[in-house]
């Protein structure tokens, strides 16, 4: 009877430990995200911590397995599990505030070590340790405990999928933390049961197994290096693709979990007893996807369209699968199994260290993602492949012609095709077919992909009519100051998104452009305040190029709140932008997270608070929660105005703000304006979407006259809080589509009236 319980008990223990391990990763990262401005780098740093903690757990399991008997090891492990109850439920340390003027990477790592490091470390050791305990039992499968790895993988994937789909929409962070704590208690009970089941067959002291295979080949340093490299590449790619897709949409658990689930899924596939796809087929499929990736670089559609994101995720999945398949094909004799897993974990940790620590220090662009993608191309076929053409002379001629053709394509694209809607796709197709021609090779294909990425990396190469004046990178992302000759403007780019422009023509240098023009809803608000007498204090959360400072009026003072010190340097440097230096508005810049810093200001200070914070194209969620809006409201004077800039490509945020306004009983209005060029000077202004909250009756009457309308609500969307947000419910800008249709109907009505008059 007891023998029949061995597998269920150990499988449940492994499933639960893996589920806890992977549930805590997005949960705790979401806890710490608001303190760091919602930066995508938060997840990279968190993954570095978790990978290093996983490596430490594996090392602890490996070391104690060699030095201690199962009884002694089980007592130690259960003792550690009990010790870390002291830090439950998991929360951030009280008073944890990141440094305002320093890179917060080390601060984040230290906070995570104090808060979640202990429980994560002891959980990380559970999988290899419980398998070792099962191996000393008298179960008939004790000689081969690795089938339990399936239960561990099932727990990992289940937790990763359950978090964004069930836990995040249904439970707030406090409830999630309590749920995790009860799961931890359940794991302790399972661990005790597992130890008791093997206790009669176990010993206190470790014994060298006489049956160890003496014929096992020794592991060479080259093999060890291969294991580390083949584990490093997928780990780095996972963080690279996560950074790619979260830069413009949002840094949130859903988009963290998708690549991590795909990453874990490749381990399930390659460690299965059945081989689903051969290494050669994976190499061919990866080659086709790399060719499509090359084609996407020539596309004129947005760099972060959903089709492009899907391509990157698929390319990452196949590349990780291929590398992990090669890794498993090089696994050693069972005598070296623990060393194999330890070095595999080391490679993963090094991938995280490279993306989170090394790359931001040595690259001013996110080079780590395309470069590691190129490295995966060099792994194709593992160096073994038959020639595509048996005739060597014909092969050489064709290969030389293909290389020349590829070089010509890159040159033509760089010189003429960057912004051409006709030439660019043609050159892209040419590049695609050349890569497909070489798909059956390893070295030539990889070298061509490397050349393409170096000449035209995704998001960096801007073409001959655009010059990059300055590029910098820090924890908060990549900044570029870019000059365009047609039209003559200077742009501040954060990631792939334009954060403000200024004319390079001295005659128009103080003309407000982009989202801040005289046609923007922002101009309506300042027109109202221009008609009011007296001193005015305006708070702007988010600096950008500081075009808002050119809404000048005597007695008007601006407080700008900005988390990124590099943005401050650029905005205040007259050789880049002159809105602050030339518009004449008195101002001060307060460095740090906007929400934290404005909460430190005196209550009833501001006439107007403008929320204009973006990380590339996404608006940090913690700045839109009900708790954040209550802070802003407390800082407004009586009859003050709270204004939100929510223009973006992916998220429909107006109903969220409308729901919050209803909850706190404050009227909310919104307006969308179109884009175009300013008549007479040809400089651009952009489509713009803004939401207002205010209780001032005269101001609301003024808004109605300016074609503002009540914010649109949705029955499926409720207010967000610090403990609850649901990104899935707001993906897709349906409200914008409704408002654009309203604008079209109004235009049709005006045109009809004019026709009737005539």
Residue, then its C-alpha position, 0 to 999 in steps of 0.5 A: x500500500x505504501x509503495x503505491x503512494x510513493x509516486x503520488x506523494x513525490x510527484x505532488x511535492x515536486x509539482x507544488x515546489x515548482x509551482x511556488x517557484x515560478x508563481x513567485x517570480x511574476x508576483x514579486x516582480x510586480x510588487x517592486x515594479x512601481x518603485x522603479x518607474x515601470x521600466x522593462x529592465x525591472x524584469x531583466x534584473x529580477x530574472x538575474x536574481x532568480x537565475x542566480x538563486x536557482x544556481x545557488x539552490x542547485x549548488x546546495x542540492x549538489x553539495x549536500x547530496x555528495x556530503x550528506x546522507x538522505x536522512x541528514x539532508x532531509x532534516x537540514x532541508x526541512x529545517x531551512x523550509x521552517x526557518x524561512x516562514x519568518x519572512x512570510x507573507x512576502x512583502x516589500x521591506x517597509x520604507x524601501x525607496x530606490x536611489x533617485x540619482x543612481x542606477x537602481x539595479x543593485x538596490x533591486x537585487x538587495x531588496x529581492x535578496x532580503x524579501x524573497x531570497x531565502x524561500x526561493x533558494x530553498x525551493x530551487x533545491x527541491x527538484x533535484x533533492x526530492x528526486x534523490x530521496x526517491x532514488x533511495x526508496x524501495x520503489x521499483x522505479x527508484x533507479x530512474x527517478x528522472x520521470x518525476x521531472x515531468x511533474x516539476x515541469x507541469x508545476x512550472x508551466x501551470x503556475x506561469x500560465x495561471x498567474x496572468x490568466x487567473x491570479x492577476x485578474x482575480x486576486x490583488x497582490x496581498x491575496x496572491x502573497x497569502x495564497x503563496x504562503x499557504x502553498x508554502x505551508x503545504x509544501x512543508x507538509x509534503x516534504x515531511x511526508x516524503x522524508x518519512x516515506x524514505x526514512x527506513x531505507x535512508x542513512x545519516x551518512x553518505x556512502x560512495x555507491x560501489x555500482x558507479x559506472x567506472x567506464x564513464x568517460x571523463x568530462x572535458x573542459x570543451x564539453x563543459x564550455x558547450x553546456x554553458x554556451x548552449x544554456x546561455x543563449x536561450x536564457x539571454x534570448x528570453x530576456x532579450x525578446x521580453x525586453x523587445x515586446x514590453x518596451x512599447x506595450x507594457x512591462x507587466x506579468x502577462x508579457x513576462x510570462x509568455x517568453x518564460x513559459x516558452x523557455x520552460x516548454x523547450x525543456x519539457x520537449x527536449x527532456x521528454x523520452x520521445x524526440x519530437x523533431x530532429x536537430x536538423x529540422x529545427x535548424x532549417x525551421x530556425x533558418x526560415x524564421x531568421x529569414x522572415x526576421x530579416x524581411x521584417x527589418x525592411x517592413x514599413x509597418x510599425x516595428x512592434x505590430x502584433x505580427x512582428x511580436x509573434x514572429x519574434x516569439x516564434x523565433x525565440x521558441x525555435x532557437x531555444x528549442x534548438x539550443x536545448x536540443x543540442x545541449x541534451x544531445x551532448x549530455x554526459x554519462x549519468x555519473x556526471x549528471x549533477x555536474x551537467x545540471x549545475x553547469x546548465x544552470x550556470x549558463x542560464x545565470x550568465x545569460x541573465x547577468x549578461x542582459x541585466x548587468x553587462x549589456x547596459x554598461x557596454x552598449x548604448x543600444x539593446x545590442x544583446x538581443x540581435x547579437x545573441x540571435x546571431x550566436x544562435x544562428x552559428x549553432x545551427x547543425x552543430x557544425x555537421x552538414x552535407x553540401x547543398x550542391x555536389x558540384x563544387x565549382x557550381x557551388x562556389x560560383x553560386x555562393x559567391x553570386x549570392x554573397x555579392x547579391x546580399x551585399x548589394x541589397x544591404x547597400x541599396x537599402x541603406x542608401x535609398x530604401x529605408x523610407x521607400x514603401x516600394x523599394x524597401x519591401x523589394x529589397x527585403x524580399x531579395x534579402x529573404x530569398x538569399x538567406x533561404x538559398x543558404x539555409x542548408x549551410x551553417x557558417x555562410x548563413x550565420x555570417x550573412x545574418x550577422x552582417x544584416x544585424x550589424x548594418x541594420x539592427x532592429x530599431x536603430x538604423x534610421x536611414x540616410x535622411x536621419x542622423x543620430x546626434x546622441x545615444x545613451x542607455x541606462x536602467x530606464x532604457x535607450x535614449x536617442x537624439x535624432x535629426x531629421x532633414x525632411x522635415x527639419x526637426x529634432x526628435x527625442x526617441x525613447x526605445x522606438x517611440x518619439x517623446x517630443x520634437x523641436x524644429x531645427x529652423x531657428x524661426x520656428x524653434x519655439x513652435x509646439x509640435x507633436x502631442x503638444x501643438x496648438x491643435x492638441x487637447x492640451x492647448x484647450x486646457x492652457x487656454x482656460x488657465x490663460x484666462x485666469x488671473x494670479x499665480x499658477x503652479x503646474x506639475x508635469x509628471x514626465x519631462x521629455x523635451x519639455x515642450x509644455x514649458x512653452x505654454x508660458x504666462x506671467x506668474x506660471x511656474x512649472x514643476x517637472x518630475x522625471x525619473x531618468x537623469x539622462x532625459x534631464x541632461x538632454x532636455x536642459x542642454x541647449x545644443x539638443x533642445x531649447x524649450x526650457x532655456x528659451x521659452x522663459x517659464x520658471x521651472x524646477x526639475x525633481x528627479x525620481x519616480x513621479x508618484x513617489x516624489x509628488x506625494x512628498x509635495x505639500x497638499x493643495x499646491x497645484x492648479x494643474x497636474x499633467x500626467x505625461x509619463x511614458x516608457x517608450x510607448x507604454x504608460x507605467x501602470x502604477x501611475x494610473x491606479x486609484x491610489x495614485x490618482x488620490x495622491x494627485x487629487x490631494x495635491x491639487x488646489x480647490x477646483x484644480x485640474x488633473x490631466x492624463x496623456x494616454x496616446x498609445x498604440x496598444x492599450x485602451x486606457x480611457x475606460x480605466x480612468x473613467x471607472x476610477x473617476x466614477x469610483x472617486x466621484x469626480x467628473x471625467x472628460x476626454x478628447x481625441x484630435x487628429x494629426x497633420x502638418x501646421x499650415x504654412x510651415x509644414x511641421x508635424x503634429x500628432x494624433x493626441x488622446x487626453x483625459x481630464x478629471x476635475x470638479x470645477x463647474x466652470x471648467x467643465x462647461x468650458x470643456x463642453x464648448x471645446x468639444x470634449x465629451x464625457x469619458x467612455x466607460x466599459x462594463x467589462x473594465x473596472x478601476x485599477x489599484x496598486x493590487x489589481x490591474x488587468x491588461x488583457x481587458x484593455x489590449x486594443x484601442x477600441x475607444x479611439x476607434x469610437x471617438x474617431x468615428x464620432x469625429x467623422x460623423x461630426x465632420x459629415x454633419x458639418x459638411x452636410x449643413x454647409x451644402x444645405x446653406x449653399 
